[in-house]
Amino acid sequence: MPTFRQRVDRASLPAIKALSRLPRLVPFLAVLALMVAGILVPGWGWVLLAVVVLFLAWTLYLAWPALEPTPRLMRATILLLAAAITDTQALPRA
């Protein structure tokens, strides 16, 4: 029976292949656009940020075994920063 990681890797393969066919700048610009829109759209903009957080978490999970400690730390920090921005947008202080 395959492990959870193997099932996620296998299920992610079509999406990863599709992303790898795109120019490297396209996913970056898509994430950037969603982040900017999520920050600027009042009210429900946090949903766009949550999509970015989920995407970043997914790619970090897939890349984790191949990464050295320093890139792991940098990517995890970016993920936590995006999650903090999402939380701030979703639950603003009065």
C-alpha positions as CSV (number, residue, x, y, z in Angstrom):
1,M,0.0,0.0,0.0
2,P,1.5,3.4,-1.0
3,T,2.3,5.9,1.7
4,F,0.5,9.3,1.9
5,R,3.5,11.0,0.3
6,Q,3.5,8.6,-2.6
7,R,-0.2,9.1,-3.2
8,V,0.3,12.9,-3.1
9,D,3.3,12.7,-5.4
10,R,1.3,10.5,-7.9
11,A,-1.8,12.7,-7.7
12,S,0.3,15.9,-8.2
13,L,2.2,14.6,-11.2
14,P,-0.2,15.9,-13.9
15,A,-0.3,19.4,-12.3
16,I,3.5,19.5,-11.9
17,K,3.9,18.4,-15.5
18,A,1.5,21.2,-16.6
19,L,3.4,23.8,-14.5
20,S,6.7,22.6,-15.8
21,R,5.6,23.3,-19.4
22,L,4.9,26.9,-18.6
23,P,7.6,29.6,-18.7
24,R,9.1,30.0,-15.3
25,L,7.9,33.5,-15.0
26,V,4.2,32.6,-15.4
27,P,3.7,30.8,-12.0
28,F,5.6,33.6,-10.2
29,L,3.5,36.3,-11.8
30,A,0.3,34.4,-11.1
31,V,1.3,34.1,-7.4
32,L,2.3,37.7,-7.3
33,A,-0.9,38.9,-8.9
34,L,-3.0,36.8,-6.5
35,M,-1.1,38.2,-3.5
36,V,-1.5,41.8,-4.7
37,A,-5.2,41.3,-5.5
38,G,-5.7,39.6,-2.2
39,I,-4.1,42.5,-0.3
40,L,-5.9,45.2,-2.2
41,V,-9.4,43.7,-2.4
42,P,-11.3,44.5,0.8
43,G,-13.5,41.9,2.4
44,W,-13.1,38.6,0.5
45,G,-9.5,39.2,-0.8
46,W,-8.2,36.9,1.8
47,V,-9.6,34.0,-0.2
48,L,-7.1,34.8,-3.0
49,L,-4.4,34.9,-0.4
50,A,-5.5,31.5,1.0
51,V,-5.2,30.0,-2.5
52,V,-1.6,31.3,-2.6
53,V,-0.9,29.8,0.8
54,L,-2.3,26.4,-0.3
55,F,-0.3,26.5,-3.5
56,L,2.9,27.4,-1.6
57,A,2.3,24.7,1.0
58,W,1.7,22.1,-1.7
59,T,4.9,23.0,-3.6
60,L,6.9,23.1,-0.4
61,Y,5.6,19.7,0.6
62,L,6.5,18.2,-2.8
63,A,10.0,19.8,-2.8
64,W,10.8,19.1,0.9
65,P,12.9,15.9,0.4
66,A,15.1,17.4,-2.3
67,L,15.8,20.7,-0.5
68,E,18.8,21.5,1.6
69,P,18.1,23.1,5.1
70,T,18.6,26.7,4.0
71,P,16.2,26.6,1.1
72,R,13.7,24.8,3.3
73,L,13.9,27.5,5.9
74,M,13.5,30.3,3.3
75,R,10.5,28.6,1.7
76,A,8.9,27.8,5.0
77,T,9.4,31.5,6.1
78,I,7.7,32.7,2.9
79,L,4.8,30.3,3.5
80,L,4.4,31.6,7.1
81,L,4.6,35.2,6.0
82,A,1.9,34.6,3.4
83,A,-0.2,32.8,6.0
84,A,0.2,35.8,8.4
85,I,-0.9,38.2,5.7
86,T,-3.9,35.9,4.9
87,D,-4.8,35.8,8.6
88,T,-4.5,39.6,8.9
89,Q,-6.8,40.1,5.9
90,A,-9.3,37.5,7.0
91,L,-9.5,38.7,10.6
92,P,-8.8,42.4,10.7
93,R,-8.6,44.2,14.1
94,A,-11.4,46.6,14.7
